[in-house]
Amino acid sequence: MLDLLIKKALLPDKKILVDIGIKDGVIVEICQEISQEAKHTVRAEGKLIFPSFANMHTHISMSLLRGLGADLPLMDWLQKVIWVLEGEFVSPEFVKDGALIGIAEAIRSGTTLFMDMYFFEEALAEVAQRAGIRAGLGFGILDFPTKVAKSPKEYLSRARAFIKDYKNSNLLFPVLCPHAVYTCSPDTYKKAYEIALEEDVYIHTHVAETQQEVKACLEKYGKRPVEHLYSLGVLGDKVLMAHVVWTEGEEREMIKATGAKVLHCPESNLKLASGIAPIRDYLKRGIHVCLGTDGPASNDNLDMLEELSLMVKLQKGVNLDAKAMEAKTALRIAAEEGFKAVGIKAGKVEVGYEADLILVDYKKPHFQPLYDPIAQFVYSAKSSDIDTVICKGRVLMEKGELKTLDQEEVLFTAKKWKDKIERFLMDKFLT
């Protein structure tokens, strides 16, 4: 017996109706008619089938800070708003409740894998397990004290213990996250990289996000951020670099040579006025590019469909070339390339691939007439068209209804924190 059977989904590239059989989290059969029985059947008439999204860079619990510090550049946003609020509020409860809101949003918009970077990630893990979603649990590492640790030595010591706690989880995996070249010393980066190699885990870090960062790195180390990390010997094929907006040719060859991955976050980079990453050039050089939203406090949402649509249009516009990126390429970057970057065989609707899938309702006026399902998904669809979400064969949302989380609980939690944070801001402003 199959675990899950999807009936009569429209396959976008071939434009034919298919049944899809899933067993033990893997797609085992795709054909026009499957008669085999299944524990659960999803009726997919009027729906397109696509791979789900891999959001490769976010700080998902920052959903609780969404909308605060709008219209500020990155460093002002961090120093004057975010770090102040985090210093007051960040705790396991904050991370858990923020994750509840963010994960519900991620599922509703078709994401089944997200790579996080924050504090108290064990609290996030609790919600992710309950939701049934994949998560790279990013243990944040800095040189300055926070509620998590007082020194780089303590961060790294706690990181080792964290890795051991989550290394053999089913859908979760630990990741080391030295924050950035402006918050972590060369020694911190080297030690984090040593631990990552010893434990065989990924490194996830911010790199070359702003011109200000590049200038500061040149002044302090005499090298640009990518050059700096390369000179330290901490770039490799298990290094995931978020943003990578400001690079030059030599740096791009360093990225290519080491196999490090670029995690592109176009909406956040635009909102914070950081710039537009040269994604077309990265792809031409053979650099592995993935897509992320960044945190819901700097984006200000976790909508990967919106993100990929913006990505492809930006590359066309900035290069003055309508062929700078195609819809198929954008979809591959948002799905398959993300899963592949962390060694997961998903992101394709093919036999043998893990069943991370979405069903999209195309019976909407803005989707009609349907000529090119892939192009129209990228350029015409809205995340609200996503009807069903499946992660490794488990249905997380069906017919627009969350199956593993309670939406009323999500809304209640958001209201509770809104009241608390607004009281703090009011008191701070009045005093």
C-alpha positions in Angstrom: 0.0 0.0 0.0 1.2 3.5 -0.8 1.5 6.1 2.0 0.1 8.9 -0.2 -1.5 9.0 -3.7 -2.0 12.2 -5.6 -4.7 11.9 -8.3 -4.9 13.8 -11.5 -2.3 16.6 -11.0 -1.3 18.6 -14.1 2.4 18.1 -14.8 3.7 21.6 -15.9 6.4 20.7 -18.4 4.5 17.9 -20.2 1.0 19.4 -19.6 -0.5 16.0 -18.9 -2.5 14.7 -16.0 -0.7 12.2 -13.8 -1.1 10.2 -10.6 1.8 10.3 -8.2 2.5 7.5 -5.7 4.6 8.1 -2.6 6.0 5.6 -0.2 8.4 6.2 2.8 8.6 9.8 1.8 9.8 9.1 -1.8 8.1 9.4 -5.1 7.9 5.8 -6.4 5.6 6.1 -9.4 4.4 8.8 -11.8 1.9 7.7 -14.5 -1.5 8.4 -15.9 -3.3 6.0 -13.7 -2.3 4.3 -10.4 -4.8 1.7 -9.2 -2.8 0.8 -6.1 -4.5 1.7 -2.7 -3.0 4.4 -0.5 -3.4 5.3 3.2 -4.3 8.9 2.1 -5.4 10.2 -1.3 -5.2 13.8 -2.4 -7.6 14.8 -5.3 -5.6 17.2 -7.5 -8.0 18.0 -10.3 -7.5 21.6 -11.4 -4.1 21.7 -9.7 -0.5 22.0 -11.0 2.2 19.9 -9.3 5.5 21.6 -8.5 8.4 20.9 -6.2 8.2 22.8 -2.9 10.6 25.7 -2.1 13.8 25.6 -0.1 14.2 29.0 1.7 18.0 28.9 2.1 18.5 32.0 4.3 16.2 33.3 7.0 15.9 34.2 10.7 12.4 32.9 11.1 11.7 33.8 14.7 12.2 37.5 13.8 8.6 37.3 12.6 7.8 38.9 16.0 9.8 42.0 14.8 8.2 42.3 11.4 7.5 45.9 10.3 9.8 47.5 12.9 12.5 49.9 11.7 11.1 50.1 8.2 13.0 52.4 5.8 16.4 52.2 7.5 19.6 51.0 5.9 21.1 47.7 7.3 23.4 48.9 10.0 21.0 51.5 11.4 18.2 48.9 11.3 20.4 46.5 13.2 22.0 48.8 15.7 19.2 51.2 16.5 16.2 48.9 16.3 16.8 45.1 16.0 19.7 44.6 18.5 17.9 46.9 21.0 14.7 44.8 20.8 16.6 41.5 20.8 18.5 42.6 23.9 15.3 43.1 25.7 13.1 40.2 24.4 15.1 37.3 22.9 14.5 34.1 24.9 13.5 30.5 24.3 9.9 31.6 24.5 10.4 34.5 22.0 12.2 32.1 19.5 9.5 29.4 19.9 6.6 31.8 19.4 8.3 33.6 16.6 9.0 30.3 14.9 5.4 29.2 15.2 4.3 32.3 13.3 7.1 32.1 10.7 6.7 28.3 10.0 3.0 28.7 9.5 3.6 31.4 7.0 6.4 29.4 5.3 4.1 26.3 4.9 1.2 28.4 3.6 3.6 29.8 0.9 5.0 26.4 -0.2 8.2 26.0 1.7 9.3 22.7 3.2 12.9 23.4 4.0 14.4 26.6 5.6 17.9 27.4 6.7 17.7 29.4 9.9 20.3 31.5 11.8 19.4 32.8 15.2 19.6 32.1 19.0 18.0 29.4 21.1 17.5 27.2 18.1 16.4 24.3 20.3 13.2 26.2 20.8 12.7 26.5 17.1 13.4 22.8 16.7 10.5 22.0 18.9 8.1 23.9 16.6 9.7 22.6 13.4 9.3 19.0 14.6 5.6 19.6 15.5 5.0 21.2 12.1 6.8 18.4 10.2 9.0 20.8 8.2 12.7 20.5 7.3 15.0 23.0 9.0 18.7 23.7 9.1 19.1 24.8 12.7 21.6 27.6 12.6 23.5 28.1 15.9 24.5 31.8 15.8 28.1 32.7 16.8 29.4 36.2 17.5 32.3 37.8 19.2 30.2 39.9 21.6 28.0 38.8 24.5 24.3 37.9 24.0 21.8 36.0 26.1 23.2 32.8 24.6 26.9 33.2 25.5 29.4 35.7 26.8 32.5 35.0 24.6 33.5 33.3 21.4 34.8 30.4 23.4 31.4 29.9 25.1 29.5 30.1 21.8 31.8 27.5 20.2 31.5 25.2 23.2 27.8 25.4 23.2 27.7 24.9 19.5 29.5 21.5 19.8 26.9 20.4 22.3 24.1 21.6 20.0 25.5 19.7 17.1 25.5 16.5 19.1 21.9 17.0 20.2 20.5 17.4 16.7 22.9 15.6 14.3 20.7 12.5 13.9 17.3 14.2 13.8 14.9 13.1 11.0 14.0 16.4 9.3 16.3 18.7 11.3 20.1 19.2 11.1 22.5 21.5 13.0 24.4 24.2 11.2 27.1 26.6 12.5 26.5 30.2 11.9 29.3 32.7 12.5 27.4 35.8 11.8 29.6 38.0 9.5 33.1 39.4 9.0 32.1 42.5 11.0 30.9 40.5 14.1 33.3 37.5 14.1 37.1 37.7 14.3 39.4 35.6 12.0 40.0 33.2 15.0 36.3 32.7 15.5 35.8 31.9 11.8 38.7 29.4 11.8 37.5 27.6 15.0 33.9 27.4 13.7 35.2 26.0 10.4 37.3 23.4 12.3 34.3 22.2 14.2 32.2 22.1 11.1 34.8 19.9 9.4 35.2 17.6 12.4 31.4 17.2 12.8 30.6 17.2 9.1 28.1 20.1 9.3 27.4 23.2 7.2 28.6 26.7 7.8 26.1 29.5 7.1 27.2 33.1 7.2 26.5 36.6 5.9 29.0 37.8 3.3 29.5 41.0 1.3 25.9 42.2 1.9 26.6 46.0 1.8 29.2 48.4 0.4 29.8 49.6 4.0 30.7 46.0 5.0 33.2 45.8 2.1 34.8 49.2 3.0 35.1 48.2 6.7 36.7 44.8 5.8 39.2 46.5 3.6 40.1 49.0 6.3 40.4 46.3 9.0 42.0 43.4 7.1 43.2 44.8 3.8 40.9 42.5 1.9 37.3 42.3 0.6 35.0 39.9 2.5 35.2 36.9 0.2 39.0 37.4 -0.2 39.3 37.7 3.6 37.4 34.4 4.2 39.4 32.7 1.4 42.7 33.8 2.9 41.6 32.3 6.3 40.9 29.0 4.6 37.3 28.9 5.6 35.6 28.6 2.2 34.5 25.2 1.0 31.6 23.3 -0.5 29.8 23.1 2.8 29.9 26.9 3.2 26.6 28.8 2.5 27.1 32.5 2.0 24.1 34.8 2.4 23.6 37.8 0.1 27.0 38.1 -1.6 25.9 41.4 -3.3 29.3 43.2 -3.6 32.0 41.0 -5.2 34.6 41.4 -7.9 35.8 39.0 -10.5 38.7 37.5 -8.5 36.4 36.9 -5.5 33.8 35.2 -7.8 36.5 32.8 -9.0 37.3 32.0 -5.3 33.7 31.1 -4.7 33.6 28.9 -7.8 37.0 27.2 -7.0 36.0 26.4 -3.4 32.4 25.2 -4.1 30.9 27.7 -1.6 27.2 28.4 -2.3 25.5 31.8 -2.7 22.2 32.4 -1.0 20.5 35.2 -2.8 18.0 37.4 -1.0 16.7 40.0 -3.5 13.8 41.5 -1.5 15.7 42.1 1.7 18.6 43.5 -0.3 16.3 46.0 -2.0 14.4 47.0 1.1 17.6 47.7 3.1 19.1 49.4 0.0 22.0 46.9 0.0 22.1 46.5 -3.8 21.4 43.8 -6.4 23.6 40.7 -6.5 25.2 39.8 -9.8 23.3 36.5 -10.1 23.5 36.2 -13.9 27.3 36.4 -13.7 27.4 33.9 -10.8 25.4 31.4 -12.9 27.5 31.9 -16.0 30.6 31.1 -13.9 29.0 27.9 -12.6 28.6 29.1 -9.0 25.9 27.3 -7.1 23.1 29.8 -6.4 20.1 29.3 -4.1 17.3 31.5 -3.0 16.2 32.9 0.4 13.9 35.5 1.8 16.1 36.7 4.7 14.2 37.2 7.9 10.6 38.4 8.1 11.8 41.5 9.9 13.9 42.7 6.9 11.8 41.4 4.0 9.0 41.6 5.5 7.6 38.2 4.5 8.7 34.6 3.8 7.0 34.3 0.4 9.4 32.3 -1.8 7.1 32.6 -4.9 7.3 36.4 -4.6 11.1 36.1 -4.1 11.7 34.0 -7.2 9.5 36.2 -9.4 11.4 39.3 -8.2 14.8 37.6 -8.7 14.2 36.7 -12.3 12.8 40.2 -13.2 15.6 42.0 -11.5 18.2 40.1 -13.4 16.5 40.9 -16.7 16.2 44.6 -15.8 19.7 45.2 -14.4 21.3 43.4 -17.3 18.9 44.9 -19.9 18.4 41.4 -21.3 15.1 39.6 -21.3 17.1 36.3 -21.5 19.3 37.0 -18.5 17.3 34.5 -16.5 14.4 32.2 -17.6 11.4 31.1 -15.5 12.6 27.5 -15.4 16.0 28.6 -14.0 14.3 30.7 -11.3 12.2 27.8 -10.3 15.2 25.5 -10.2 17.1 27.9 -8.0 14.2 28.3 -5.6 13.7 24.5 -5.2 16.2 21.9 -6.5 19.3 24.0 -6.0 18.4 24.7 -2.4 17.8 21.1 -1.5 20.9 20.0 -3.4 23.1 22.5 -1.5 22.5 20.6 1.7 22.6 17.1 0.3 18.8 16.4 0.1 17.5 14.6 -3.0 14.3 16.7 -3.5 13.2 19.6 -5.5 12.0 17.7 -8.6 8.8 15.9 -9.5 10.6 12.7 -10.5 10.6 9.1 -9.4 13.4 8.5 -6.8 13.2 12.0 -5.4 11.9 12.8 -1.9 8.3 14.0 -2.0 8.6 17.7 -1.2 5.7 19.0 -3.4 3.1 21.6 -3.7 -0.3 21.7 -5.6 -1.2 25.0 -7.2 -4.8 26.0 -8.1 -4.7 27.3 -11.6 -8.5 27.8 -11.9 -8.1 31.5 -11.1 -8.7 34.5 -13.5 -5.0 35.7 -13.1 -3.8 32.2 -14.2 -6.0 32.0 -17.3 -5.8 31.2 -20.1 -3.1 28.6 -19.2 -0.6 28.4 -22.0 2.8 27.9 -20.3 2.3 26.6 -16.7 5.9 27.2 -15.6 6.2 30.7 -16.9 2.7 31.6 -15.5 3.5 30.1 -12.1 6.6 32.3 -11.9 5.1 35.5 -13.4 1.3 35.3 -12.7 0.7 33.1 -9.6 0.3 34.3 -6.0 1.3 32.2 -3.0 -2.4 32.1 -2.0 -2.8 29.9 -5.1 -0.9 27.2 -3.2 -3.5 24.6 -2.2 -1.5 21.7 -0.7 2.0 21.3 0.7 3.8 18.0 1.2 7.1 17.5 3.0 8.8 14.2 2.6 5.5 12.5 1.9 3.6 14.1 4.8 0.7 16.5 4.1 1.3 19.8 6.0 -1.5 21.7 4.3 -4.4 20.5 2.2 -7.0 22.6 0.4 -5.6 25.7 2.2 -5.9 24.2 5.7 -2.9 23.7 7.9 -2.8 20.1 9.1 0.0 20.2 11.6 -0.3 23.7 13.1 -3.3 25.7 14.5 -3.8 29.0 12.7 -5.9 30.4 15.6 -3.0 29.7 17.9 -0.6 31.5 15.5 -2.8 34.6 15.5 -3.2 34.6 19.3 0.5 34.3 19.7 1.2 37.2 17.4 -1.2 39.4 19.3 0.3 38.6 22.6 3.8 39.7 21.4 2.6 42.7 19.6 1.1 44.0 22.9 4.3 43.3 24.8 6.7 44.9 22.4 4.5 47.9 21.8 4.4 48.6 25.6 8.2 48.4 25.7 8.5 50.8 22.8 6.0 53.2 24.3 7.8 53.2 27.6 11.2 53.7 25.9 9.9 56.5 23.8 8.2 58.4 26.7 11.2 58.1 28.9 
